Amino acid sequence: MEARTADLLAADAIAATASELVRVPSLTGDERAVLERVGALAAALGLEARLVEHDLSALRADPGHPGEEAERTELYGLVVTVPGRGARRPGVPRLALCGHVDVVGVGSAPWRSGGGDPFSGAIEDGRVWGRGSADMKGGVAAALHALAAAGPGAAADVVLVVVASEEDGGLGAFAALREDADFDGCVITEPTGFAVVCAQAGALTFTGVVHGRSAHAAQRLEGISAIDRYVSVHGALAALERELNADVAHPLMAPLALPYPLLVGRVSAGEWSSSVPDRLVFEGRAPVRVGEDVAAARAAVERAVRAGAPDDGLGVELAWTGGQFASAQTDPDGPLATLARAAVGAELGLPGPPRAAGVPWGADMRLWTAAGVPTVMLGTRGIDVSHAVDEHVAVADLGALGRVLEELLSAYGAT
């Protein structure tokens, strides 16, 4: 390995880039500053970066609009290329690397790392700490360094597509693909634990309203508690989750402990402690099984809610709000997945290429495959600490991912 390439792929160098990105807060809806920082770091590595402003009104009017939860007044993305190697050239394969830089909130519990600062980007104990370090600014940093290391010597024309709005539905990737979907393959550097993910379950955000009838607590028999009415709805949703996870047939999803989770993550009811609550709001996410139509997944939840609602004349409403992630899958034996598995096996010193994997969470993968682009996800460890307090990614993992990606970029289209 040449000295410059070795320097670019050094774990400490990639960790320093990841740290810089973590130090720029970028909650979903407010990503422009961190995209500009990625652009500056790309330029310092000898790459070309172009900040793109997307037409938010047009995207929201698009029939394929993937949903949103966070408030936003603008949407930007970033396209990074090797100078002179971004556009499609006749006979040359074109590969995308993709990563998102928006992050979820920091939570209410105190952070112990980085002096208590969730955006410290501290590099301590062999880890980069802070919100977004694992999910997925570390992956973006590794992709940036791999692209610089491969340079014009890569057999394919490679484009790093850095997007916003992944956490609330994928509007950033959706917008990027509306502008340019002319790719032969895509690698998304989500934290997969070095598994080459070729199947991704979907996730649909929903909001329900359970109605009751108010009364004074001392006369509660005159009222109907919305909380009491919700209990049977909750039970019906739990029963649906058990049904969806019984005898899972998909070979990449079946090994998972819970391939298709269904969760009610937020419940709010009542206005006064001595009043019978007449309204309850519940919010959650429902799964889409790999290969299942989104409409069918929604219909199953709607049936469960109807079945669980008491037959007492009061309503239970359900709406599909926020992110709407379809499922996705790519041939695990196709050219891209095969090269990715071989690169991982070589880097980790495995006796052979690892098997492809499936994951139970939604991601931008389904937008790429829907655009006809074979796509895998491949990244560091860290999904278990993503969205959690004291999120972190191992420095050694960043170096390993950088080398895997550089090997993949060098090999893709070479034969």
N, C-alpha and C positions, 0 to 999 in steps of 0.2 A: 504494500500500500504506500503510495506516495506521501511525502511528509505533509503537504497541504491537505490532502484527503484525510490523513490520520488526525491532523489538528481539528479539522471541521467536525469529525465524527467522535472526537474525544468526549467522554461522558461529562466532564466538567464544563466543557464549552457549551454543550447542549443544555445542561442544567442552568448555566448563567443566562442563556436566552429565555428559558422557561421562567426563571425567577423574574426577569424584567417584565414578562408578560403578566405574571401574577400580580405584580405591583401596580398594574393599571386596572382598577376596578371596572368591571364590565357586565353588570347585571343585565339580563335580557331586556332589551329596549334602549340600552345606552352603550353601544359598542364602538362608536366611531373612533374614540381615542385609542383603544387598544388595536384596532385595525391599522390606524396610522402608525402605531409603534411597531407592529409587525412589518409594515412597509419600510420603515427606517432601518430595522434590523436586516431585512432582506437586501436593501441597498448596500449596507455595510458588508454583506457577504458576496457582493458582486452580482446580485440578481436584479431583475427589473420587477417593480411592483406598481400596480395600477389600482387606485381606489375607485370603486364604482358606486354611484348613487342610483338606487333602483326606484322605479316609479311605484310608490306605495299604493296610490289610488288604483292604478291599473291592476296590480297584483291582487288587491282585495276584491276587485270585480271579476277576476279570472275564475271560471268554473272549477278549476282545480285547486283553488286556494286552500292551503293545508291547515288553516286555523291559527289563531293567536290567543294568548292569554295576557301577556304583558302589554302595558300601554307603550305606544311609540308614535313618534311624529316623523321619523325618518328611518331609512333602511340602507345600510351600506354593506359592501362586500369588498374583497381584495383578491386580485389575480396576480400571482407571482410566477415568473418564468425565467429561464436562462436566456440571456440576451440573444435575440435572433432565433429562438427555438419555441415560440409559443403557439404559432399558428399551424394549422394542418398543412403538412407537405405531402405531395403525392407519393404513395408507396411507403410512407413512414407511419408506424403506429403512434397513436396519441393516447397518453395515459394521464389521468387526473389523480392527484392527491387531494384529499379534502379534510378540513377540520373546522370545528366551530370554536369561537372565542367568547361567546356569551356564557354567563355562569348564573347559577341559582343564588338565592340569598344565603346569608351566613348563619342563619338560625338564631335562637335565643340563648343557647348555652354558651358560656365563656370558652374562648379558645385558649389552650395552654401554650401552643407553639407561637413562635415569632413575637414573643412579648405580649401575646394576647391580640395581635393584629391579624385578622383573617386575610389581609392582603399584603402580608409582610414579604412573601417570596423568600423567606429565610432558607438558607442552605445549611442544614444542621443534621448531624447523625446520619449522613449519607442520603438525605432526602431533601427535596424541595417542598416547602410547606406553604399552604395557603389555598384559598378558594379558587378552583379551576386548575390547580396543579396537575391533578390526574385527569380531570374531565373538563377540557382536554387540551389545555395550553401546553402541557408537556409533549403531547403528541404533535401539536402544531410546530413546536420548536424542533422536534426530531425530524419532521418532514422538511422543514426549512433547511436544516443542515444537510440532510440527505440530498436534497435537490442541488444545493451548492456544491457538494462533494462530487456528485455524478456529473454535473456540468454539461458541457457540449458533447462529452464522450458517451452519454447515454444513448442507447440504440433507439429509444423512442423520444418523441417530443413530449415533455412532461410539464404539466401546469398544476401549481398548487392553488387550490380554490379555498380561500379562507372566508368563512361565512358567519353571519349573526343569526339569532332567533332560532337556534336548534332546540333549545330547551322548551319552547312553548309551541312547537309544531313544525319547524323546519322551513319557515318562510325565506330565510336567507339562501338555503340550497335551492329551494323552488325558484327563486328569482334568478340565481346564477344559471340554472339549467334552462330557464326560459331564454336567456341570452346566448348560451353556448352549451350544447349537449353533444357536440361532435367529438366523442371520446370512444376509444375501444375498450377501456376498462377504468376502474376507479378503486383506490384504496383509501378508506376512511380510518384515521388513526385514533379511534375510540379506545378506551382502556379495556382490552380484551384478555389481559393476562397472557399475551403472546399466542392465544388461540387464533386461528384463521377462521373468522366467522363468516359462514355462507348462508345462514338463515337467521332472520330477525322477526320476532313476534311484533304485532302492532299494539298500539295503545290508544284508546279513545277517551277523552276527558268528558265527563258528564256532570250535570247539576240537576238535582231533584228537589222538589218542594212538596212537603207533606202538610196538608191542612188539618186543622182541628177546630174546636169551638171554645172560646175563652169563657172563664168564670172565675169567681173569687175562690181562693184555696179552701176557704171554709165551706164552700158549696160546690166542691169539685165534681160531685156527681151530676151537676147541671152542665158541666163542660165535657169536652172530649180532648184529651191530651194529644197533641201532634207527636210528642215523644213516644207515647205508648203505641200510636199507629205506625210509627217508623220501625219499631222493633221487628215486626214480621217482614217488612220490606228488607231489612238488613239480613234477616235469616234467609230470605229467598235469594238474595245476591250471593251469600255464602254457599248456598246449595248449587247455584249456577257455577261458581268457581270449581266446586268438586266435580261437577259434571264435565266441565271443559278439560279437566286434567285427568280424567279416567281414560285409560287405554290410549294414550297419545301415540299416534302412528308414525309421525314424521321422525326419521332416523336421527336427525341432528337435534331435535327438541326432546325426544323421549328420555335421554339420559339426565335431563335437568330435574332437580328436586321439585320445582314448581314451574313448569314451562309457561303457564298462562295465568298469571296472578290477576285477581280482581280485588280492588281495594277501595273502600270508602275512607278517604283521608281527612275529611273535614266535616263536622256536624255542628250546626248552630241552631239554637231554639230558645224561645221564651224571651220575655222582656222584663219580668218582675218575679221575684222568688215566691210571691204569694198569689200568683195568677196562673191559671191553667194555660199552658202554651198553646196558641192557636196556629202556629206556623213553625215548621222545621225545615232547614235547608241542608242538604247533604251533597257533598262533592266527592268525586272519585275518578278512577280510571278503570276501564274495562279492556280486556285483551282482544286481539285479533289473531286467531290461529294462523300459522303459516299456510298460505294458499287459500285462506278464507276470504270471501268478499266482505268488505267493510259493512255494507248494508245488512248482511246476514248477522254479523257480530252485533250490530246495534239492535237488530230485531230481537235477538236472544235476551239482551238486557232489558229491553222494553217489556217482553213477555214476563220476565221474572219479576219486574216491578209491579206489573198489573196483577200477577198471581199473588204477590205478597201483600198487596194493599187490602185492608179490611173492606168488606162489602157493607159500608154504612152510609153511603151517599156523599161522603166527603172525598175530595180529590187527592190524587198524587200525580204530580206533573214531572216530566223528565225532558231535559233538553241536552243537546250535544254541544258543549261549549269548549273553547280552548283548542289545544292541539289534537289533531286527528291523524294518528300514525297508522298507516296500513302496514301489512307484513311485507316481507321481502325474502327472496332466496336467489342464490346464484349456484351454478353447477360446481360442486366441490372438486370435480375432476377436470374442470375447464382449464384453459391455459393460465389465466391469472391466478386462480386459487392454487394450481399446481406449483407455479413459481413461488408464490408466497409461502406455501407450506415447506418447500425445499429450503428457502432462505431462512426460515425460522429453525428448521431442523439443524441446519449447518451452524447457525449462530449459537444455539443452545447445546450443541454437541449431542444431539439425539441420534439413536441408531438409524433413524429414517425420518421421513417427513411426518409430522404429526397429523392426526385426523382433523378434518374440518369440524366446526362446532356451530351450535345454535345458541342464541341468547333470548331471554324473555323480555327484553326492553326495546322500546321504540327508538329509532334513530333515523338519520338522513339517508341511510342505505336504501330505504324503500323509494325515495324520490329519484335516486340514480337508476335503480333497476326499472322503475316505471318509465323512465326516459330511454330505456333500451340499452343501458350501459351495465355490463357485468361488473359487479361490485363486491368487494370483501371488506371486512373490518379487521384491523390488526393494530394492536397497540400494547402499551405497558400493562403491568398489574395496577390495580387501584380502583376497580369498580366497587369494591366493598367499602371504600372510604369516600367515594364520590357523593356529593350532596351532604356529606357528614361534617361534623365539627372536626377540626384538625386534619383536614384533607391533605394528602401528601402523595408524592411519587418518588420512587427510588432513583437516585442519580445513576446507578449502574443500569437500571432498566432503560433510562433515556439513551444511554450510549448503545445498548444492545439494539434498541429500536432503530436508532439512526443507522446502524450498520446493516440491519435487516432491510430497511427501506432502500439504502444505497445499492445493496446487492440486487434487490428486485428491480430498481430502475435501470441498472446496468444490464440485467438479463432480459427484461421485457422487450420483445421484438427482435432480439439478437439472433434468433434462429428461424 
